[in-house]
Amino acid sequence: MHFEKNHLYHIFNQGNNRQRIFFKEENYLFFLQKIKTHICPFADVLAWCLMPNHFHLMVRVNAVELPTEGFAQSETLGSQNEVLGIRQRTFNESIGIMLRAYTNAINKQEKISGSLFRKATKAECLNCPSGITPSFYNTRSGTFIPVDDPAKHYPQVCFNYIHQNPVKAHLVSKAEDWPFSSYRDVIGVRNGMLINRRLIDELELLKSVFDSKPSDE
């Protein structure tokens, strides 16, 4: 994955062979804590959604690498930079550490072994919309926003898509009914601290979120 400072990204991965990655409520909460520990030092979270077998994050990157001071010592060991004597951790490394730590916890819980996630975590730049993910437009809702100017509209499309994911998957009928996404925080019925509401307002990502609900057709 390639990250650039001040760019928006959609980060996602799913269970290896589409297997479940969350088995009970505590797993979702544990993963959110991992996001706070490993993602938030590097980026502002604008949207998130945890599904039974995959996850989505929308972030604005503030730093592509940081000093390892402040990270748990056990989590810095084994880093390529640490081996080289460079006390820096990249955003890429931090994402990898997060997924490995979560995998280890779930493998212990479920008494299994091996890879929990697909090998390659994806990060799509929302400011560089070449090769836009078609599924962002081809949903139950149809096209969320006009795409005459993809660079302008892609962040909004992604923001809406992430929050509507549980509806599209037929897990709930309304986005606010799914507790494991930032939608409740976005619409103000929950005061979750993971998202940066000020930045969401600055980017005007709320302007069509209430109009993005799937129709009954």
N, C-alpha and C positions, 0 to 999 in steps of 0.2 A: 504494500500500500504506500502511496505517495501522498504526503500531506504538505500543505502550504499554510503559513500563518495568515489569519484573517479570512480564510476561505470557509465556506459551508460544505459539510459532507454528510452523506447518508451512509452509515456504517451498519452492516448486517451480516448475520451468519445463521446457520440452522444446524440442527442435529445431524450427525453423521448418518447417512442412509435415511434421513428424515425422521430419526428417532426422537423421542421426547427428550427435552432438556430440563423441563420443570415438572416435578412430580407432586408437589404439594405447596401450599401457600408459603411456607417458610423458605422454599427454594427461590421463589420470586423475590422475596424480601432480602434474602442473602445476596442475590445477584444485583439488586439495586444498591446495596451497600458497596459491592465491588465496583460498580460504576462510579459511585461517589469517590472511592479511594483511588481508582486507576484512570478514570476518564476526566473527572472534573479538574484535577491540577493542570491539565493540558488544554481543556476546551470548555466552553459553555454549552450546556445541553439545552436544546430548543424543543425537542420532542423525543419521546421514547415509547416503545410498546414491547412488552414481553408476551410472546405467544407460547403455547405448549411445546412447540418444537423449533422455534426460532425467535430472534429478537431484532428490533430496529432501533437505531439511534440517529438523531439529527443533531449535529453539533457545529459550532463555530470554533475553529482552532485558534488558540491564543499563543501556543508555543509548540514547536515540533520536538524540542528536547529540553530537559530540565536537570539540574543537579540531583543526585540521588539522595542527598540529605533530606530528611523528612519522610522518606519511604522506609518501610520495614526492612531491617537488615537482611532477613531471610529471603526477601523478595528481590534484593539487588544482586545477590550472589548468582553466578551463572550467566549474567548479562555479558554480551560480547564486549561492550564498552568497559565493563568492570574488569574483565580479564585483561584488557589492554591497559588497564590502569587509568582509564578516563572516567571520572566520576560523573557521568551523564547518563540519563535514560531517555530514549526516544519515545514518542507517542506510540509508534509501532510496537516497541518492546513492552510498553505498559499494557497495551491491549492483549498481547500474547500472554503476559503474566496473569492478567485478570482471567482469561479463559482457562489457563492451566490450573489456577487456584480453584476456580469453580468446578472444573472437571474432577479434580482430586477429591473435592468434598462430595460430589454426587456419586462418584465411583465408590467411595467409602460408604455412603448412605445406602446405595442400592446393591452393594456387594458385587460390583461389576468391574471390568477393567477395559482399557483401550480408550480410543478417541471418542469424546462426546460430541464435539463439533466437527464440521467439515474443515479440511486442512486450511483452506484459504478464506479468511475473513475479507469481505468486500467493502470498499470505501469509494463511493461515487461522489465526485466533486459537483456540487450543485451550482457553482458559478461557471463551470466548464461543461455545458450540457451536450457534448458530443456523445452520441450513443445513448440517448435517454432511455431509461427502462420502459418498454412499451406497456407493462402492466400498470404503470402509474396512471395511464389514460384509459386502458381497457378494463374497467371495473364495473360493478353493478350500477354505479352512479353514472356511467358514461364518462365523458371528458369533464374533469373538474373545472378547468380554466382554459381559455383559448391559448393556442400555442404559436401564435404569430411571432412572438418574441420569447423563445425558450429560455434564454439567459435571465429574463425578467421574471418569468412565471414558474420556473422549475422549483425554486425553494418552496413556493406556496403549494404546488402540486404534491411535493414530497411530504410537507407538513400535514396536509389533509390525508394523504394516502396512509401514512403511519397511523394516524388516529382512527381511520376507518377500517384498518386491517381486521380487527375482531368481527366487525359486521360482515365484511366480505367473506370471512371464513365461516360465517353462520354460527359463531359462538354466542353472539348476543344480537338483539334487534336494534339496539341503539349504542353508539360509541360510549356514552356515559355509563352504560351498564357493565363495562369491562373494567375491573379495578386495577389491572396491571398495565396501565398506560398513563400518559400525562394528560389525557383529555379532560379528566375531572379537574385537574389543576388549571388547565387552560381556560375552562369556562367558569372557574371560580367557585366550584362546589367543594373543593378540597384545597388545602393550603400546603401542597407538596413543595419541598425545598430544593428538589433536584433541578428543575428547569429555571432558566434565567428569564423571568417574566418581563423585565425591563427591555432586554434585547429583543424578545418576541414582539413587543410593542414597537420598538424602533424599526424593525424589519417589516412591520405591518402584516404579520402573518395571521392575525386574527380577522382580517377584513372579510374573508369568505369562509371561515371555518364553520360558521353556523349554516351556511348554504351548501355544505358539502355532504350532507347526510344522504345516504342512498334512498332512492325512491322505492315505492312499493311494487313497481313493475317487475 
